[in-house]
């Protein structure tokens, strides 16, 4: 994971986002140094030459109003367009931001919280650990495709963190889905879950249909889609539920 900091007077007045909010990042197409703002055609964003722009969605990790700086933590995949850009970005490289989208409005009276996600959810989980009540128990389940992706998270005095290793050759979310299905959910617990879209579909089915949780009990968000599945015009686009 790498941290990219966006800065500019254009960020003046950017709303301070709540925990686990989202922003959309627009970067130049591969091989093109210039940034072109796309237009909405009623169905999707397109560039003047009708190509789809490179737009991805991330958690706004920190925003500093005094310096107009916005930090994004980006997971580096082997061949992802944004990963390639983030790994080589240098000062002065152009980018654009829209948002922020809604964050997680948590129930401060919850008896406990279960946070679950893969690597892409780590920035949001970190924000939630900073925001959740310090006296409320928190259990975090985090699936990693690579064991060396473990990282220090913000201190929360009543948090238990469980790192889940994705089995070799396993589909994204395999370990996470199993852990959520096995989780003991006490009365009054609230859940926040995010990760690969197909895995999140399975978790929604389990929580809402099999366990009978209400939509106010759990927020489940699809953060990205496996490459060999259809993706929307914005590439990795959140699909919120709950």
C-alpha positions in Angstrom: 0.0 0.0 0.0 1.2 3.5 -0.8 0.0 6.9 0.4 -0.6 9.5 -2.3 -1.1 13.1 -1.2 -3.2 15.4 -3.4 -2.7 19.2 -2.9 -4.0 22.3 -4.5 -6.1 25.4 -4.1 -8.9 23.5 -5.9 -9.3 21.6 -2.6 -10.2 24.7 -0.7 -13.6 24.2 1.0 -13.5 20.4 0.5 -15.9 19.0 3.0 -14.3 17.1 5.9 -15.4 13.6 5.2 -16.9 11.2 7.9 -15.3 7.8 8.6 -15.3 5.3 5.7 -16.4 7.9 3.2 -15.3 7.8 -0.4 -13.9 10.0 -3.2 -13.5 9.3 -6.9 -10.0 9.8 -8.3 -9.5 10.7 -12.0 -6.0 10.1 -13.4 -4.7 10.5 -17.0 -5.0 7.5 -19.3 -1.9 5.3 -19.5 0.7 6.9 -21.7 -0.9 10.4 -21.6 0.6 13.1 -19.4 -2.4 15.4 -19.6 -5.5 15.1 -17.5 -8.8 15.4 -19.5 -12.0 15.9 -17.6 -14.7 13.6 -18.9 -18.3 14.4 -19.6 -21.4 12.6 -18.5 -23.5 11.4 -21.5 -26.5 10.3 -19.4 -25.2 6.8 -19.0 -21.5 7.0 -18.3 -18.5 9.3 -18.2 -16.6 9.5 -21.5 -13.6 11.5 -22.8 -13.9 13.6 -26.0 -12.6 10.6 -28.1 -15.3 8.4 -26.5 -12.7 6.4 -24.4 -13.6 5.6 -20.8 -11.6 7.6 -18.3 -9.6 6.0 -15.5 -11.7 6.7 -12.4 -11.4 4.8 -9.2 -12.9 5.1 -5.8 -10.9 5.4 -2.5 -11.2 6.3 1.1 -10.1 9.9 1.8 -7.8 8.9 4.7 -6.9 12.4 5.9 -7.8 15.9 4.8 -5.9 18.9 6.2 -7.9 22.1 5.7 -5.0 24.5 6.4 -2.7 23.1 3.7 -5.4 21.8 1.3 -3.9 18.3 1.4 -5.8 15.0 0.9 -4.3 11.6 1.6 -5.3 8.5 -0.3 -4.0 5.0 0.7 -3.8 2.9 -2.5 -3.3 -0.9 -2.6 -0.8 -1.7 -5.2 -1.9 -4.5 -7.6 0.5 -6.0 -10.2 -1.1 -4.4 -13.3 -3.8 -2.0 -12.1 -4.0 1.3 -13.8 -4.2 3.3 -10.6 -1.5 1.1 -9.0 0.9 1.8 -11.8 0.1 5.5 -11.6 0.4 5.7 -7.8 3.7 3.7 -7.7 5.4 6.2 -10.1 3.6 9.5 -9.3 5.8 12.4 -8.5 5.0 16.0 -7.4 3.2 17.9 -10.1 1.5 14.9 -11.7 -2.2 15.9 -12.4 -5.2 14.3 -10.9 -8.8 15.2 -10.1 -11.1 14.4 -7.2 -14.9 14.4 -6.7 -16.8 13.8 -3.5 -16.8 12.9 -0.8 -19.5 10.3 -0.8 -21.3 9.4 2.4 -19.4 7.8 5.3 -20.5 5.4 7.9 -23.1 6.8 10.4 -22.5 4.4 13.3 -24.8 3.7 16.2 -23.0 5.1 19.3 -25.2 3.0 21.5 -24.2 -0.3 19.8 -23.1 -3.1 22.2 -20.1 -4.0 19.9 -18.9 -3.5 16.4 -17.6 -6.1 13.8 -15.5 -4.6 11.1 -14.5 -6.8 8.2 -12.7 -6.3 4.9 -9.8 -7.1 2.6 -6.8 -4.9 1.9 -8.8 -2.3 0.1 -10.9 -1.7 3.3 -7.9 -1.1 5.5 -8.0 2.7 5.2 -11.7 2.8 6.1 -11.2 0.3 9.0 -8.4 2.5 10.3 -10.7 5.6 10.2 -13.4 3.7 12.0 -11.0 2.6 14.7 -10.2 6.3 15.3 -13.9 7.2 15.3 -15.8 4.5 17.2 -16.5 4.9 20.9 -13.4 4.0 23.0 -15.4 2.0 25.5 -17.2 -0.2 22.9 -15.7 -3.6 21.9 -14.5 -3.8 18.3 -13.6 -7.0 16.5 -11.8 -6.5 13.1 -11.5 -9.2 10.5 -9.0 -8.3 7.7 -8.3 -10.7 4.8 -4.8 -10.4 3.1 -3.8 -11.8 -0.2 -0.2 -11.3 0.9 1.0 -11.8 4.4 3.4 -9.0 4.2 0.5 -6.5 3.8 -0.1 -6.5 7.6 0.3 -3.0 8.9 -0.1 -1.1 12.2 -3.6 0.2 12.8 -4.8 3.0 15.0 -5.0 2.1 18.7 -8.4 1.4 20.0 -8.4 0.1 23.6 -11.1 -2.5 23.1 -10.2 -3.8 19.7 -9.3 -7.3 18.7 -7.7 -7.6 15.2 -7.8 -10.9 13.3 -5.7 -11.2 10.2 -7.0 -13.7 7.7 -4.7 -15.2 5.0 -6.3 -15.8 1.7 -5.7 -19.5 0.7 -3.3 -20.0 -2.2 -5.4 -19.8 -5.4 -8.5 -18.9 -3.4 -11.0 -16.4 -4.8 -10.9 -12.9 -3.2 -13.0 -12.9 -0.1 -12.8 -16.7 0.5 -11.4 -16.3 4.0 -13.4 -13.2 4.8 -16.8 -14.8 3.9 -16.0 -17.8 6.1 -14.9 -15.7 9.0 -18.1 -13.6 8.9 -20.3 -16.7 8.6 -18.6 -18.1 11.6 -18.7 -14.9 13.7 -20.7 -14.9 16.9 -23.0 -11.9 16.8 -24.2 -10.7 20.1 -27.4 -8.7 20.6 -26.9 -5.1 19.7 -23.7 -5.6 17.6 -23.3 -3.5 14.4 -21.4 -4.6 11.3 -19.4 -2.8 8.7 -18.0 -4.9 5.9 -16.3 -4.0 2.6 -14.3 -5.8 -0.1 -14.6 -7.7 -3.4 -18.1 -7.4 -4.9 -18.9 -11.1 -5.3 -17.7 -11.9 -1.7 -19.9 -9.0 -0.4 -22.9 -10.5 -2.2 -22.4 -13.7 -0.3 -22.0 -11.9 3.0 -25.2 -9.9 2.3 -27.1 -13.2 1.6 -25.8 -14.6 4.8 -26.4 -11.7 7.1 -29.8 -10.5 5.8 -31.4 -13.7 4.6 -29.9 -16.5 6.7 -29.3 -14.6 9.9 -32.2 -12.2 9.5 -30.3 -9.0 10.3 -32.0 -5.7 9.4 -30.4 -3.2 7.1 -29.7 -0.9 10.0 -27.6 -3.6 11.7 -25.1 -4.1 8.9 -23.5 -2.0 6.2 -21.9 -4.1 3.4 -20.1 -2.4 0.6 -18.6 -3.8 -2.6 -15.3 -1.9 -3.1 -14.0 -3.6 -6.3 -14.7 -6.4 -8.8 -12.5 -9.2 -9.8 -11.0 -8.4 -13.2 -12.5 -11.3 -15.2 -16.0 -10.1 -14.2 -17.9 -7.2 -15.8 -17.1 -3.9 -14.3 -18.9 -0.6 -14.5 -17.8 2.4 -16.5 -15.8 3.7 -13.5 -13.8 0.5 -13.1 -13.6 -0.2 -9.3 -16.8 1.4 -8.2 -18.4 1.1 -4.7 -21.8 -0.6 -4.5 -23.3 0.3 -1.1 -25.8 -1.7 0.8 -27.3 -1.4 4.3 
